[in-house]
Amino acid sequence: MINIEGVSKRFGSNIILDGIDLRIAPGEVVSILGPSGSGKSTLIRCINGLEKLDGGTISVDGHRVDDPKGLQLARRCSGTVFQLFNLYPHMTALQNVTLAPIEVLKMPRARAEQAARELLASVGLGERAGLYPSQLSGGQRQRIGICRALAMQPRYLLLDEVTSALDPEMTAEVLAILGKLARSGTTMLFVTHEIEFAREISDRIVFLDGGRLLADLPAAQFFAPDGGLAQPRIAQFLSKMNKS
């Protein structure tokens, strides 16, 4: 599992994460909600080692991310999909997906390319394997980003606001893929502002505000009047999101 204990993170005098405790078990889909600046994306970046912790520990299947060797092993267990795609512009869709399996997992090129083509086909991009990111729409680029993460055969998929840069039609394309992954049993930690989608696919909802974890509840309980909605801050947030 992903085990987060007492994690804190500061940027200068600003406290971004303040004593976060959270566990993600295999097979769970956990959505992280909260206002902008609440620490959601920073938490994802701490899990994959892109940000160093100022306090506490994070381990992925027992591998601590504050240890260089542990971080390397933890990254093999988890794949990250970023909000701005982060594809290599000089590589085709196929090359973007096969790069890490070949370089990190030492997978034979033929096997990596076969697996990548299967992944691309599964998200409706089988015919676009030879195209470059500039030749693809935002929704297509984000689907390639998902394939790139899945190509590493991760136990955990970390998703950081993966629809924030997309228009509504492209957002629907990407959410359909994520819904399919959730229903197939893929373990996902999903930072999002897509409230209804989070309600639909999540086993649990985590709510962050001001760097603190205010709620960690089963999805149905989070949205219930006597659950998360009973907390004024959560009710206020959801009310604003429903009006936006």
Sequence and secondary structure as in RCSB ss.txt:
>XXXX:A:sequence
MINIEGVSKRFGSNIILDGIDLRIAPGEVVSILGPSGSGKSTLIRCINGLEKLDGGTISVDGHRVDDPKGLQLAR
RCSGTVFQLFNLYPHMTALQNVTLAPIEVLKMPRARAEQAARELLASVGLGERAGLYPSQLSGGQRQRIGICRAL
AMQPRYLLLDEVTSALDPEMTAEVLAILGKLARSGTTMLFVTHEIEFAREISDRIVFLDGGRLLADLPAAQFFAP
DGGLAQPRIAQFLSKMNKS
>XXXX:A:secstr
 EEEEEEEEEETTEEEEEEEEEEE TT EEEEE  TTSSHHHHHHHHTTSS  SEEEEEETTEETTSHHHHHHHH
HHEEEE TT    TTS HHHHHHHHHHHTS   HHHHHHHHHHHHHHTT GGGTT  GGGS HHHHHHHHHHHHH
TT  SEEEEESTTTTS HHHHHHHHHHHHHHHHTT EEEEE S HHHHHHH SEEEEEETTEEEEEEEHHHHTST
TTGGGSHHHHHHHHHHHH 
